[in-house]
Structure formats: structure tokens, C-alpha cells
Amino acid sequence: MVFSTTTINRIVMGSMTTVVIAMGTAGQAIAQSLNGAGATFPAPLYQRYFADYKKATGVTVNYNSIGSGAGIRQFIGETVDFGASDVPPSQSEKGQMKRGVLMVPTAGGAVAVIYNLAGVNNLKISRQVLGKIFSGQINNWKQVDPKLPSKPIKVVVRADGSGTTEIFTSHLSAIDASFKSKVGASKEPNWGFTVLKGPKNDGVAALVKQTDGAIGYVQDTYARSNKLQTALIQNKAGRYVEPTLAEANKAMQGVTFNSDFTANVDDPKDGYPIMGVTWLLLYTDYKDDKKAAEVKKLVKWILGAGQNINGQLEFTRIPASVAQKASAAVDKIK
């Protein structure tokens, strides 16, 4: 078969076009994949964010919920595109972040106090008692309330460096001087007495669920998904409240965010008292322009459309004014 010069040129140009498109598609596939790691506190929310974001944009976001401490370490090591933490990095940790850090608040949430005590519903724990349970000063349920069974209290805590733990211990340190002196606020405290330890929020939930007489703390979504009893905790206003979304929102109404988007919610004036804010950690200077662009798009979506998901999973929204300021800060990422 004989081809004319025109026909041959068309074949060659068509083949070249195919190659260029294929290369572009491959390059796009590489760009459309982001990796993050960190806090387990917001993991149920982030899983939903990233699933919905993929449906909307085709971009895959892989998130490894390994705890705030490990997430900060991976961010420092630059093995992820973004980190996640329920507590701000320390000055020492920030000093190791060679490409800078922008903390972007994504949600607020309640840390539920969960327990396993057969036949006991609507357990109320006062401000005076809670810190003493978690510092080993009260070790029998009858000391909590004379109506409760005489049974040893088995305290369950996180085995890993945890933002959830720091949120919890920060609240206890704010309301109980003896707890502050014995244990203090920390991602990985020395409890000073015999405790049971579970990995991540789901590990604590599982351990409480299988241990008679146990008490522990988890982000509220884990309590609900594991169908665990949650205690009513006395707040600063004197009310005993459950970790509901309505009470969490009430607590967050009085929160003031600083210029770097950090916030102190150790002891809210009202609402559910054990509250935390969770952040994404972004580099202020990315080595790869395409990666920076993808991270920006993702985080701006979270601060916009993504906020509509928060309430569905019992997380509070970030105030609109704060979200707008954070979105503007994200625009400045290089």
C-alpha cells in the first residue's frame, strides 16, 4: 500500500498528539495524589473530607491517622505533603520545620469521657472528681458516687503521643491544681499510677468496651461509633452536660483565635467543657509548584464546602471569619 506525504504527516502528527496527551495524563495523575499524616481526633472527619473531595475533583488524598506527635515528626521529616495535629507544635518543633509551617484550623470537637459500668446510665462526674480519677487519687467507683458499685476504677489512656490526650490533660490541669502538679498537660504524660493503654482513639475505645469498670477518653465520634456510654461532665457554669454537637457549639462560641490561628479552649465558660481545635500543618514553601497548588486547592475546599460536613460527624465548624482569614493565608503559600 502506498501512502501520500500528506497522509504520512497526518499519521505522524496524530501519533505525536497521542504521546503528548498520555504524558500529560501521567503527569496529572502524579500531581493528583496527596499524602498526609497525624491526629486521630479528626480522622473520621478527614476520611469523609477526602472521600468527598475525590468525588468532586478526582484527586486522591491518603491520610494516615497515627497521632498528633507522630504526625508532627513526619511533617518535620518532610515525608508528607501535610501534617495534622490537635495541639500546636512546640517552639523546638517549629525550629526544625525548615520549610516553615502554617497551621490551618479545620474543626472543633469534644473529647468524651467513656465508661463501662454495667447497669449505670447517665453517670455524672464533677469538676472536683474528674481530675482525681485520672491522677489515681480516686480509684473506686463508690468514691465517685456512694450509689455506684464498689468496684475498682480501671483508667484507660492513650499509648501514643496524642493531641487528644493533650486536650484532655489541659482541661484537667485548668480545673484541678492537684492534677496539674501530679500529671500536667502533655501529649504523652507520666500518669504516675497504673493505667491501661490503648493505641489511638479507636484503641482506647476498644479497651474500655472490653474492660469492666473502665473509664477513658476519646474524640466523641469514636464513642458513638462504638456505642459506648459517655459521662455527663460538669462545666464551668455548673451544668452537667453530654458531648453533643449543640453543647460543643456552645463551648466554641466563646473561643478567640489568635493571629496564627491557635486558640485556647481549656475551660469554656459554658457548653461541653472538654473541647479541642484541630489543625492541618502546611509548609509555607513547597519544593514542587504543582504539589503546592494541589494542597492549596484541597485546604481551601475544606475551609469552604468541606465545613458543611463537620456537623454531620459531630464536629463544630470553624467560624466563618476565621476560615476566611485562614483561606487568605493559604493563598500565600509558595
N, C-alpha and C positions, 0 to 999 in steps of 0.2 A: 504494500500500500504506500502511495506517495502522498506526503503532506506538503502543503504550500508553506512558504516562510511565515505568512500571517497566522496560519493555524498553529505552527510550532511555537510562535511567540505567545499565542494565547494559552497554550498548554503550559509553557514555562512560567508565565506570569501567574496563572491560576495556581500552580504548584507553590510558587513563592508566597502567594497570599495565604495559602493553607498553612504553610510553615509559620508565618508571622502570627497568624491567629492562634495556632497551637502554642507557640512560645508565650504569647500574651496570656492565654488561659492558664498555662502552667505558672507564670509569674503571679497572676492574680490569685491562684489557689494558695500559693505560699503566703502572700500578703494577708489573705483572709483566714488566718488562724492565729489566735492569741492565747497565751498561757499565763495563768495567774495562780497564786497560792497564798494560803493564810487562814484567817479566822474561821472557826466552825460556827460561831454565833450566828452569822448571816448566811450560812451555807444553803439552807432551804430557799432563801430569797434569791441568792445568786444563781442557783441552779435554774430557777424559774426565769430570772432575767435572761440568762444566756441561751436557754431553750427558745424563748420568745424572740430574742434578738436574731438568732439564726433563722427562724422562720421569716422574719421581716427583711433580713439583709443577706442571708446566705453565709454569713461569717461564723466560723466555729470558734467558740471561746471555751478552752479547757480550764477548769478550776479544781485545784487540789486543796481540800479543806484539812489542813494539817495543824491548825492552831496559829494564833497570832505571833507567838515567839518564833516559830519555825518560818512563818511567812515573812517576817522582818529579816530573818537571816538569809532567806533565799533572795529577797529584794536587794540586800546588801551585796550578795554574791553575784547579782545580775544574771541569775539563771531563769528569771521570769520577766514577762512584759509588764506585770503589775503585781503588787502585793496587796494584802488585806489584813487589817488589824482592828481590834476593838479598843486599843489603847494607843496613844501617841508614842512613837519611838522615843527613846531617851536621847539626851544630848550626845552621849557617847555613840549611840547607834546612828544618829543623824550624821555625825562626823565621819562615819565610814561609808556614807552614801555618796560616792564620788560624782554621780550624775544628778545630784540634788533630789529633793522629794517634795511633792505636792500632795497633801492629804485632802481627799475629797470625801465629805460625809455622804453616805448613801441612805441611811436609815437609823431609826432608833428602835430599841426593843427592850422587853422586860426579861429579867433573869428570874425564873420561877424557882421557888423552894419546893422541892418534890419530896414526898414521903411514902413509906409503905408500912402502914399500921392497920391491921385487919379490924374492920368494924368502925373505924374512926373517919368521919367525914367533917368537912368544914373546920379543919384544925386551925386555930388562931395562935399566932406567935407574936408576942410583944417585942418592942424595941429593946427592952431590958434583957429578954431571954435569948433572942436570936444569936447575938454575938457570943454569948456564954456557951451555947451549944457548939458552935464552930471553933471555940477555943478550948473545948474539953472541960469547962468548968461545970457544965450540966451534962450528966451522962445517963440519966434515966428519964423515961417519958413522964413518970409521975412528978418529976421536978418541974416539968413544963406546965402541967395542969394536974391537980390531985384526982381529977376524974379519969385520967388516962391510965392505961395498964402499967403495972410495974414491970418494965421491960427495958433492957439496955438500949441506948441510942447508938446506932452504928452510922457514923458520919462518912459520907462518900464524897470525894473531891476529885479534881482533875489530876491525871498522872503527868500531863504535859504542861509546858509553859502556855498559859491560856489568858486571852483577853477577857473571857467570861469570868475567870477567877479574879482578875484584877478589878473588874466592875463590881463583883460581889464583895471582895475584901475591902474595896474602897468605901463602899456603903457601910459595912460593919465598922470600919475604922472611924467613919464620920459620926456614928451614933453611939459607939461604945469605947470609952477610953481604955478599958482593960483589954479588949480585943486588939486595939491599936498597939498597945505595948507588948502583948504576947505574940501576936501574929503579924499584924500590919498589912498594908495594901501592897500586893505583888502579883505578878503573873504566875509565879511558882513559889509560894510561901513555904516556910518551915512551920507546919501547923503546931508542932510541939506536943502532940499526943497521937495515939494510934488511930489511924484513919484507913478507910478502904479507898483505893484509887482506880479510876476508870479512864481509858483513853478517849479524849474528845467529848463533846456534849452527848453523843449517842452512847458512848461507853459508860458515862455516869448514869444516864437514864436506864440503861440495861441492868446495871449493877443494883440500882435502887429497886428496880422492878422485881429482881430475884432475891432480894435480901429483906427478911422480916425485921422490922424495927429500924429500917434505914431512913436517912434523910440526906438530901443532896441539893445541888443547884444546877440548872440548865437553862439555856435560852428557851423561852416559853413554847415555841413551836415543837421542840423535842418532847416536852411534857405532854402536849396534846396528841402528837402522833403516836406516842407510846401509852396513851390512856392512863397517865399517872395522876395521882391526887396532888393538887397544888395547895399549899397552905395560904391562908389569909394573913398578910403581913401588916403590922401596924405602921402607919406612915407618920410623917411629922405633924400632920393635923390631928392625929389621934385615931383616925379611922382604920379599921381592919379591911384590907382590900385584896382582891384577887388580881392576878396578872392579865387582865382583859385588855383588849385594844383601847377601849374607852378610857380606862384608868391610865394606860400608858400614854395616850394622847394628852390627858390632863396633866400628867407629870411633865411632858415635853413642852407644854405651852410656856412654862416659865424658864426654859433653858436659853441662855445667852451664848451665842457663838462668838469666838474671838476672830481676829483678822486672819489667823492661819487656819480657821475652821475647826479648831479644837473647842471643846465645851466641857463644863463641869456639871455633872448630874448626880453627884454623890448622895445627895439627900434632898429631893424635890420638896417644895412647900406642900404639895398635895398630889393626889393620884397614886399610882403604884410606885413604891419607894425605891425599888432596886432596878435602876434603869441604866442603859448604856447607849452610846452612839457608836456606829461602826464606820470605818473609813476604807477607801481604796488608796493605796500608795502608788503614785505615779512618778516616773522620772521627769524632771524638768527639762532634760536634754537627752533625747533618744539618738542612738547612733544611726538608726535606719529611718529615713523620712517616711517611707510607706508605713512602717510599723507605728510611728508617731501619729500619722493620720488616722490609722485604724483605731488606735487607743482613744484618740480624741472623739471619734465618732461614737464609739461604744459608751464612753463615760457621759457624753452629752445626752445620749439616748436614755441612760439610766437616770440622769437628773431631770429629764423631761418626761417622756412617755412611760419610762420604767417606774416612776414614782406611783403610778396608778395601780401597780401590782402590790405595793407594800402592805396595804390594809388587808388584802386577801389572805396574807400569810401572817397576820397579827403583828406586823412591824409598823411603826409610825413613819410618816413622810418627813422629809427634811423641809423646813419652812421654805415657802416659795422664794422669799427674798434671799435666803442663804443659798438655795440651789442656783439662782441666777448669778450670784457673785462667784460661786464655785465654777459654774459653766464658763464665765468670763476668764477665770484663772486658767482653766483647761485650754482655752484658746491660745494662751501664751506659751504653751509647751512647744519646744523646738523639735 
